[in-house]
Amino acid sequence: MATIRKRKGLYQVQIRRLGFPAQTRSFKSKAPAAAWARRIESSMDDGSWIDTRPSCSTLINSIIDNLIDSYEQLGLEVANPKLSALNQLKEHFEGWSIHDLSTDDVLQFAAMRRKTVKPSTLQKQLYYFQSAINESGIRVTEDVVGIAIRKLSKKKIIMGSNHRDRRLEVGEYESIKAAAGKHKWIMAAVDIALITGLRMGEIHALKFSDGRPLSPVAVPVEHALIDLDKSLIGLWRKDKKAVGGKKFHVIPLWKGVREVLLREQEYFNEGDTLFKLKGAGSIGDKFAKVVKAAGIHDLTFHDLRHEALTRMFEPKELGGRGLTVEKVRLVSGHSSLDQLSRYVNLRAEDLLHDDL
């Protein structure tokens, strides 16, 4: 029979039944405590109960590590955004048994993450979580992550990505720079994104080439190498049609990026890669905090890629580069015009220049 006692601000549940080992767990509120007790007792009644003691359980961080290892064993590289999302899950649920995970636990994680990421990003992260559990082959009493996903989807807290046309407005760059303050590295990432259109994961992977040629053989999949002498960047980009899911590209190192590298030379020379961060997600998280501090709404780091590619098309008279479609495709890495068009957000008022 289950008993619930409040001790030291937590609700402690104890279940004692003949033929079963004692079960104990603590909760922050009474409702989830009672729900967990009912679920465990019900599974004991219908024979679906699973022993979740440490010797019989599997930790969530181990499950995620096994998923990442399975990709590496096949010679497949896990994309930086996905790897960052998985590592965040590992850190949050470190030491937790998959058998102790509840829907409320997943919802609490989602509430925390939603403060700094958009709905589509959170949705992807939860699907990665669900996939890791499913691929582990571990038998669980219920799909708690799937239940959480359905609840969050129903309330429109998570959803698929929509076409965005958000661009920087007048004065927003200056506001972001002021809000960044002493955290100059985030502005370096912002400037690189606005000049090159590189994705967050690609910026995080940047490092100096040290004389290595920019070729598929010489450039590791996890890095993007900068050749200052030739003013080029060699990097691997995601491509669903390519073997291993990535294709090698070489893009120009424009003058603006070189200026950023020289400006932050002291910071960049301290580490192996330019940005000394745990994962690519740290760039997006910091950017979200800075944007919020600047009082700017509905602007994500990925929007800077849209801004950059749009500027490449805009005429030089309006501050753009005036590049052709094929030249922009070379820089952006898009394999089709349809993909590229989703990133270009020209303004109607800007086209009036063509009528002069």
Secondary structure, 3 states (H helix, E strand, C coil): CEEEEEECCEEEEEECCCCCCCEEEEECCHHHHHHHHHHHHHHHHHCCCCCCCHHHCCEHHHHHHHHHHHHHHCCCCCCHHHHHHHHHHHHHCCCCEHHHCCHHHHHHHHHHHCCCCCHHHHHHHHHHHHHHHHHHCCCCCCCHHHHHHHHHHHCCCCCCCCCCCCCCCCCHHHHHHHHHCCCHHHHHHHHHHHHHCCCHHHHHCEEECCCCCCCCCCCCCCCEEEECCCCEEEEEEECCCCHHHEEEEEEECCHHHHHHHHHCHHHHCCCCCCCCCCCCHHHHHHHHHHHHHCCCCCCCCCHHHHHHHHHHHCCHHHCCCCCCHHHHHHHHCCCCHHHHHCCCCCCHHHHHHHHC
